[in-house]
Amino acid sequence: MMIDYYSPTAEFYDLLGGQHWAHSDPALASVLADVDTGHGPVLDLGAGTGRATELIARTLPEARILAVEPSPGMRAALTSRAVRDEDLRERVTVVAARAQDVELPERLSAAVICGVLGYLDRAERADLWRRITERLPTGAPIVVELMAVSEPQTVAPVRIARQRLGDQEYEAWMSGKPCGVEQMRWSATWRVLRGGETVREVDVTHDWYTFGLDDLAAETGLTAKQVTPELGVLIG
Ligand SMILES: C[S@@+](CC[C@H](N)C(=O)[O-])C[C@H]1O[C@@H](n2cnc3c(N)ncnc32)[C@H](O)[C@@H]1O
């Protein structure tokens, strides 16, 4: 069973993700630039509102894209993004499933896994790696977003983003603490302010299995390369 941490805060996702993506998107595009898209679709696992989906489409104009997203709230934004663009409408297939259960096509050209892997424990990740790697050709990348924290630790509350929309300011805050040998409990607060006063606040807590690029290299047996502090690539 999946707990949908994302629908209650889906409205904030594109609003407050922009600064992070402005930094990470060029690196993601450069890793994908040489992908041979003739082997099958590019998998965007846990596609969220579709920002990476769109980036994959812009970077690889011939690619078909399989965007897998279990959260109804996030999927609504993803579908909305895909359908309003004639090109995306042709090439993006949206599937409502979790990484653990999604039925994958016979072949894939590449995989992008941003902000998702920590929702899977080691055994689930092992199964996912097997299912993905047996579908990829030699040399195809699995791009993985790395989190700032690769082992459980305490993280004091920090504001990670701020954005104005109309008459209101929006803020995202995060804090974290260990909640198991390989797990963190993250608390996120999304705040809407008007004239400096908080008018609405949404709090979400979610558990995350920590991992580092070395863990992923060991789990997959693939060659791992750190592209930026936030992005790693696994190549077989
Ligand atoms: C931090 S967001 C990242 C969204 C997108 N990949 C991006 O980078 O903008 C994490 C996404 O993973 C999805 N998710 C959570 N658990 C998942 C699972 N078990 N399998 C696939 N996706 C999952 C959430 O619904 C959410 O949309």
The ligand as a Tripos MOL2 file, in Angstrom:
@<TRIPOS>MOLECULE
LIG
   27    29     1     0     0
SMALL
NO_CHARGES

@<TRIPOS>ATOM
      1 C1          9.8390   14.6250   -5.0130 C.3       1 LIG1
      2 S1          8.6010   14.1500   -6.1710 S.3       1 LIG1
      3 C2          9.5700   14.1250   -7.6520 C.3       1 LIG1
      4 C3          8.7670   14.3370   -8.8980 C.3       1 LIG1
      5 C4          9.5820   14.3900  -10.1870 C.3       1 LIG1
      6 N1         10.3340   13.1680  -10.4080 N.3       1 LIG1
      7 C5         10.5150   15.5810  -10.1710 C.2       1 LIG1
      8 O1         11.7170   15.3930  -10.0010 O.co2     1 LIG1
      9 O2         10.0250   16.7110  -10.3070 O.co2     1 LIG1
     10 C6          8.3790   12.4440   -5.8190 C.3       1 LIG1
     11 C7          7.3150   11.7650   -6.6480 C.3       1 LIG1
     12 O3          7.4350   10.3520   -6.4550 O.3       1 LIG1
     13 C8          6.1460    9.8070   -6.3810 C.3       1 LIG1
     14 N2          6.2190    8.5340   -5.6360 N.ar      1 LIG1
     15 C9          6.1390    8.3080   -4.3180 C.ar      1 LIG1
     16 N3          6.2460    7.0040   -4.0420 N.ar      1 LIG1
     17 C10         6.4190    6.3840   -5.2320 C.ar      1 LIG1
     18 C11         6.5790    5.0230   -5.6290 C.ar      1 LIG1
     19 N4          6.5930    4.0470   -4.7380 N.pl3     1 LIG1
     20 N5          6.7120    4.7580   -6.9470 N.ar      1 LIG1
     21 C12         6.7100    5.7510   -7.8640 C.ar      1 LIG1
     22 N6          6.5660    7.0570   -7.5460 N.ar      1 LIG1
     23 C13         6.4250    7.3680   -6.2600 C.ar      1 LIG1
     24 C14         5.3410   10.8660   -5.6470 C.3       1 LIG1
     25 O4          3.9440   10.6950   -5.8340 O.3       1 LIG1
     26 C15         5.9160   12.1420   -6.2340 C.3       1 LIG1
     27 O5          5.2080   12.5860   -7.3520 O.3       1 LIG1
@<TRIPOS>BOND
     1     1     2 1
     2     2     3 1
     3     2    10 1
     4     3     4 1
     5     4     5 1
     6     5     6 1
     7     5     7 1
     8     7     8 2
     9     7     9 1
    10    10    11 1
    11    11    12 1
    12    11    26 1
    13    12    13 1
    14    13    14 1
    15    13    24 1
    16    14    15 ar
    17    14    23 ar
    18    15    16 ar
    19    16    17 ar
    20    17    18 ar
    21    17    23 ar
    22    18    19 1
    23    18    20 ar
    24    20    21 ar
    25    21    22 ar
    26    22    23 ar
    27    24    25 1
    28    24    26 1
    29    26    27 1
@<TRIPOS>SUBSTRUCTURE
     1 LIG1         1 GROUP 0 **** ****
